[in-house]
Structures are given as C-alpha cells and as structure tokens.
Amino acid sequence: MIVRATRRDVLRYGSAAATAALLPAPSIAQAWPAKPIRIICGYPAGGLTDTFARAYGEAISQKTGQPVFVENKAGASGAIAAEQVKSAAPDGYTLMWTISTTMIMNKALFKKLPYDPDKDFVPISWMDAGHLPTIVNKNVPAKNLKEFADYARNNKTSLGTYGAGSYSHCAVEGMNRSLGLKMEAVHYRGEAPMWIDVASGAVQGGSGSVAAATSVLQTGAGRPIAVPTKVRMKKLPDVPTFLEQGVNDIAFQLQGGIMLVGPAGMPKDIVVKLSDMMVEAGKSERIQKILDTFGIDTAAQDHVFFERFMAEQGPQWIALVKSLNIEPQ
C-alpha cells in the first residue's frame, strides 16, 4: 500500500535503520526489506511518471509486505530528486523513479549537475516512456509525412515542443534534416499548453504523448501522421512509423525511458529482487490498463536490459541533444 509517513513512523523506523546500519552488508541484504521503502519521484504528482511510481510502488508493497512511500521532489529536470537520492544510504530503502532527461539528457543541457548520472546510481528497472506521435492540426492538408513536407515547403510552418531539448524538439529538427525543411520549433512549458495551440491552429502540429493529446485526437482537432521507433503503436495501429515513411533519422529510432534507480553501492541481490518485482508487476492487470491509457506498449524491463539501454542509447541521446545547439544552463 502507498501511505504517508507520520512523525511516530519516522522515529520508529529511524531507530530500526540505526540498528540495521550496525549489521554486516550481507545480513542487511538478506533481511531486506525489514522496514518501509521510499520512492522519490523526480516529477510532479498526477503526471505519467508519478502515476507509474505509485502503481509499481503498490506492487512492491504487496510483494514485500512493507509500506512504500512515494514522495514527489520535482524541479530542475529531476536534479532535485537525484541529489537527494544519491546521498541516501545504499541499502535498498531509498529509490528514485525518474525519466531519461534526468539520467541522460541533463548531461548535455546543464554545465554542472549536483549529481553524476553515471556514477551515483545503480540501474534497477527500465520501462518505455511510450510512442510520441507527431500530430498536425486538422486544417493542415496532410495525412502522411510526404504530404506534410509538401505543405511545409510552401507555407510558414511551426511545430510545438513541450520544452527545449525534449524529444519533441528533437523531432522538429529531425524532420527538418531528413525532409529538407525549415520549420520553427515553438517551445512550451509542458504538453498541455502545446496541445491547446495545436488544436487552435496557433502552431501547425506537435509531438507528444497520446494521453496528453487525447482531446485533440478525440475531437478531430488534429490527426496523427507518424510515430517514432521501429514498430507501430497499438493505440494507433493505422499510423505508419517514420521509418516506414522513409525517414530514418536517429531522432525517430531512440527510445525514451522511465527508470527506477538506487544509490550507487546497493547490494546486488537487492537490485535483482527489485528488478524481478518490477518485471512481475508490469504483467499485472492494473499496470497493463495504465499502459493502455498512456499508449505505452512495453512494461518494466529488468536491470540487465536497463544497463544495455544506457550503454547503447545513452551516447546517442547525448549526441542528438547536442545537435540542437542549445546553450547549457
């Protein structure tokens, strides 16, 4: 169950933590979990990241018999949460639920970070952040990328993004490179205001999550013309991928992720236990329904997949973000 901590809980569990700290590492690992677990979520309550943190947290609680507290520490693209978790004891009782931006893109977006994404954390579980289709306003006479490119060559065209350096920003520049276009990227603070302007025609389109774009799609204010990654998404089976339409820019082949990590130095057997719990939870009916709501086709993967993802796609994401020529903050 997901519960809120009381002062009495803090005192009681703090005493237990002090006792556990005196035990040798193998004993701590074998006894885990002997007290509540905290998941620090680097993004606000109510959003996609928070929703999955609570759903998976509930599954871990049911499996272990221990309460799981989800705390939202939003801000600085996840850096506030990351700084807190990196300083926590590596005993499996403080974890972080975050996204690719925190663990990868921030390395290119900030001159200095209060944490080292590569050294301060251990990967536990990774799940796909979902397909992020490109959707154009209903008045744009295009049902596919070729028709959209023809339109953009003859009309001033702007595409919304939900933030500089985001996937949607990469998508605009990826289409410009691949299709020989000069579309303008218009940056918003999040998806909600972006989709409002796509629906009104203030911008000609944008890229983002199906869940956030639901009203645009259901009212017919916009239509999807392409989805990234190598396979079509279950939620929009009739919409071809960029690759199917001859656009093979790296921006449309990489995957964004939602990630569970712990402080560096966590015992390996705790990492494996949590990893296995996440994979099992991802098969549950509850989480499968949430995945469908958000248009996400892949549930939690294990720590081995996570490590491979970071090794293979991490450097490619960094190069892609740097190609946007954004001045690091």
GIPEJO-V225805 format. One line per field, one symbol per residue. burial: b if it has 24 or more other ideal C-beta (glycine too) atoms within 12 Angstrom, else e. A space follows every 10 residues. Layout:
burial: ???
This chain:
burial: ebeeeeeeee eebeeebeeb eeeeeeebbe bbbebbbbbb bbbeeebbbb bbbbbbbbbb beebebbbbb bbbbebbbbb bbbbbbebbb bbbbbbbbbb bbbbbbbbbb eebebebeeb bbbbbbbbbb bbbbbbbeeb ebebbeebbe bbeeeebbbb bbbbbbbbbb bbbbbbebbe bebebbbbeb bbebbbbbbe eebbbbbbbb bbbbebbeee bbbbbbbbbe ebbebbeebb bbeebebebb bbbbbbbbbb bbbbebbeeb bbbbbbbbbe bbeeeebeeb beebbbbbbb bbbebbbebb eebbebbbeb beebebeee
